[in-house]
């Protein structure tokens, strides 16, 4: 009888690790065999060497493991997630658990230290067939030609005939030397002449041999100051370092697109290149380069170089899109830069994220949507005058990504809006300070505003009229409005008025773009009437006016002060005038009737305020607003006098309203709102200049 296997061996085999170990050993033997054939058989005929290389490449292609596609996230999975408390580790853990096997089998099996010498064999049949004439470079690739004019003028002026071509034997010896330099001897310094030779080969012949050398040098630049790293070059000059980075970033996408082109679909999405033998041989080299870019992004401090790295690395995405681990690392780094860097660098990071979202892989798009929203929520935890502009930039840019594919974005938007509704419901049930804080915080406010921006962009009335079909996200307008109005009702005291004004601004933006009627007046009138009819006389104070854009709860020292009361009335009356001037309200056939309760309530509040001797600036704002509302009401009545309307003539009513909306800019209220906008914008610029330490006065600009 044969000897039975031990229990430990059976357990090891059943766990699946035995198969992986055997495959890893086979791959190691193949690499070792290639290295030996290159170093020990220099004297063999070229035909014999090419046959041996082809056999090795065939074995490598046959040994590839097919990547299993990751399943998309279900709606239930989205709805059950914690909205405010989810951390970075939680966000990544769900996706990594699903693709753990493919990450272990396919993406961790390449090594930056491995030899990529087999890449050179791919261009043996290219020769001069791909020679690019420099005289036509300006027509074929004007952007790259402009870059060469600014950075490498001497490269454009060089004479190809004077370029010395090395012997085949010398080239082969040089390649072996570059691969064996990783053994640890003194590294040769990288010179500008060497870089220029690589540039010439890349520009003239799209040489893969030169690309391999360039990427090996780029790896040395990315890890040059780290211990326990085996490098091929030493870089002793900052100018050489910068030129190496710029050359690698600019030339690599061009060479790859020449040898392995990818397809861009009509709707802007891209498909990865087909799995040809050339692409499979280049894939490990590309992945190594891309990981070095991610590593370098953590070290770069120069904004211009960071922007260049982001913009050029986005062009490589079609070649690495099949590597889940690489995509996740890149997305995480781009989101980090998008949420923390300067505005120009943020935009470059956003464009890279947008390019990643243009992949045809649905699971990648889901990861981009989820990562973008969660990064926005985390970044908006605290809001101040200094951070508000960057948060607004993030909201506007993130909304564009959600509008790329409304069908795929629907389940995410529905889940997150539902999560807001759950927090609101829990706060209404429990009615404690801790429960109220789940709603009355900056993250909740910015989330409501973000979804208002998304729906306003996706469901814009003018865009839908051009397309002829409503957006897939339009059904989410009603639940978002209900959640927003419910959050206003949660706490109605005077300290929560800044929170109410934030929500109303978001609803105004939504109704202005979607032309959906939202009853905002009932939530603004209590703010105005309670301030005008306050039982206690406002006390004077030396406090500066409260900035309602960066406050969600009134500070204690501002309560019952004149500066707070006047500022609150000014802000609320302006928002009320904005709502009345919206096309959906002022362009409605019932506009005169809509204004009746508003006029009655405000006149009564003003009468009570005058009886107590209050005649401050707040009362003046209300009086001016009432005059314009009454004039606009009479203007609307005059417009509909000669129109024969009846309940059965819906088409005539719609035609009348469409004509009236084209003329609402001529109404007294619309002109008043236009003047108020200019005055507020001028005041905002003055405050911004004062905050930045510039002159507090603005120069007069021509309209």
Buried (B, 14 or more C-beta within 10 A) or exposed (E): EEEEEEEEEEEBEEEEEEEEEEBEEEBEEBBEBBBEBBEEEEEEEEEEBEEBBEEBBEEBEEEEEEBEEBEBBEEEEBBEBEBBEBEBEEBBEBBBEBBEEBBEBBBEBBEBEBBBBBBBBBBEEBEEEEEBEBEEBBEEBEEBBEBBEEEBEEBEEBEEEEEEEEEEEEEBEEBBEBBEBBEEEEBEEBBEEBBBBBBBBBBBBBBBBBBBBBBBBBBBBBBBEEEEBBBBBEBEEEEBBBBBBBBBBBBBBBBBBBBBEBEEEEEEBBBBBEEEEBBBBBBBBBBBBBBBBBBBBEEBEEBEBBBBBBBBBBBBBBBBBBBBBBBBBBBBBBBBBBBEBEEEBBBBBBBBBBBBBBBBBBBBBBBBBBBBBBBBBBBBEEBEEEBBEBBBBBBEBBBBBBBBBBEBBBBBBBBBBBBBBBBBEEBBEEEEEEBBEBBBBBBBBBBBBBBBBBBBBBBBBEEBEEEEEEBBBBEBBEBBBEBBBBBBEBBEEBBBBBBBBBBBBBBBBBBBBBBBEBEBBEBBBBBBBBBBBBEEEBEEEEEEEBBBBBBBEBEEEBEBBBBBBBBBBBBBBBBBBBBBBBBBBBBBBEBBEBBEEBBEBBBEBBEBBEEEEBEBEBBBBBEBBBEBBBBBBEBBEEBBEEBEEEEEEEEEBEEBBEEBBEEBEEBBBBBBBEEBEEEEEEEEEBBEBEEEEEEEEEEEEEE
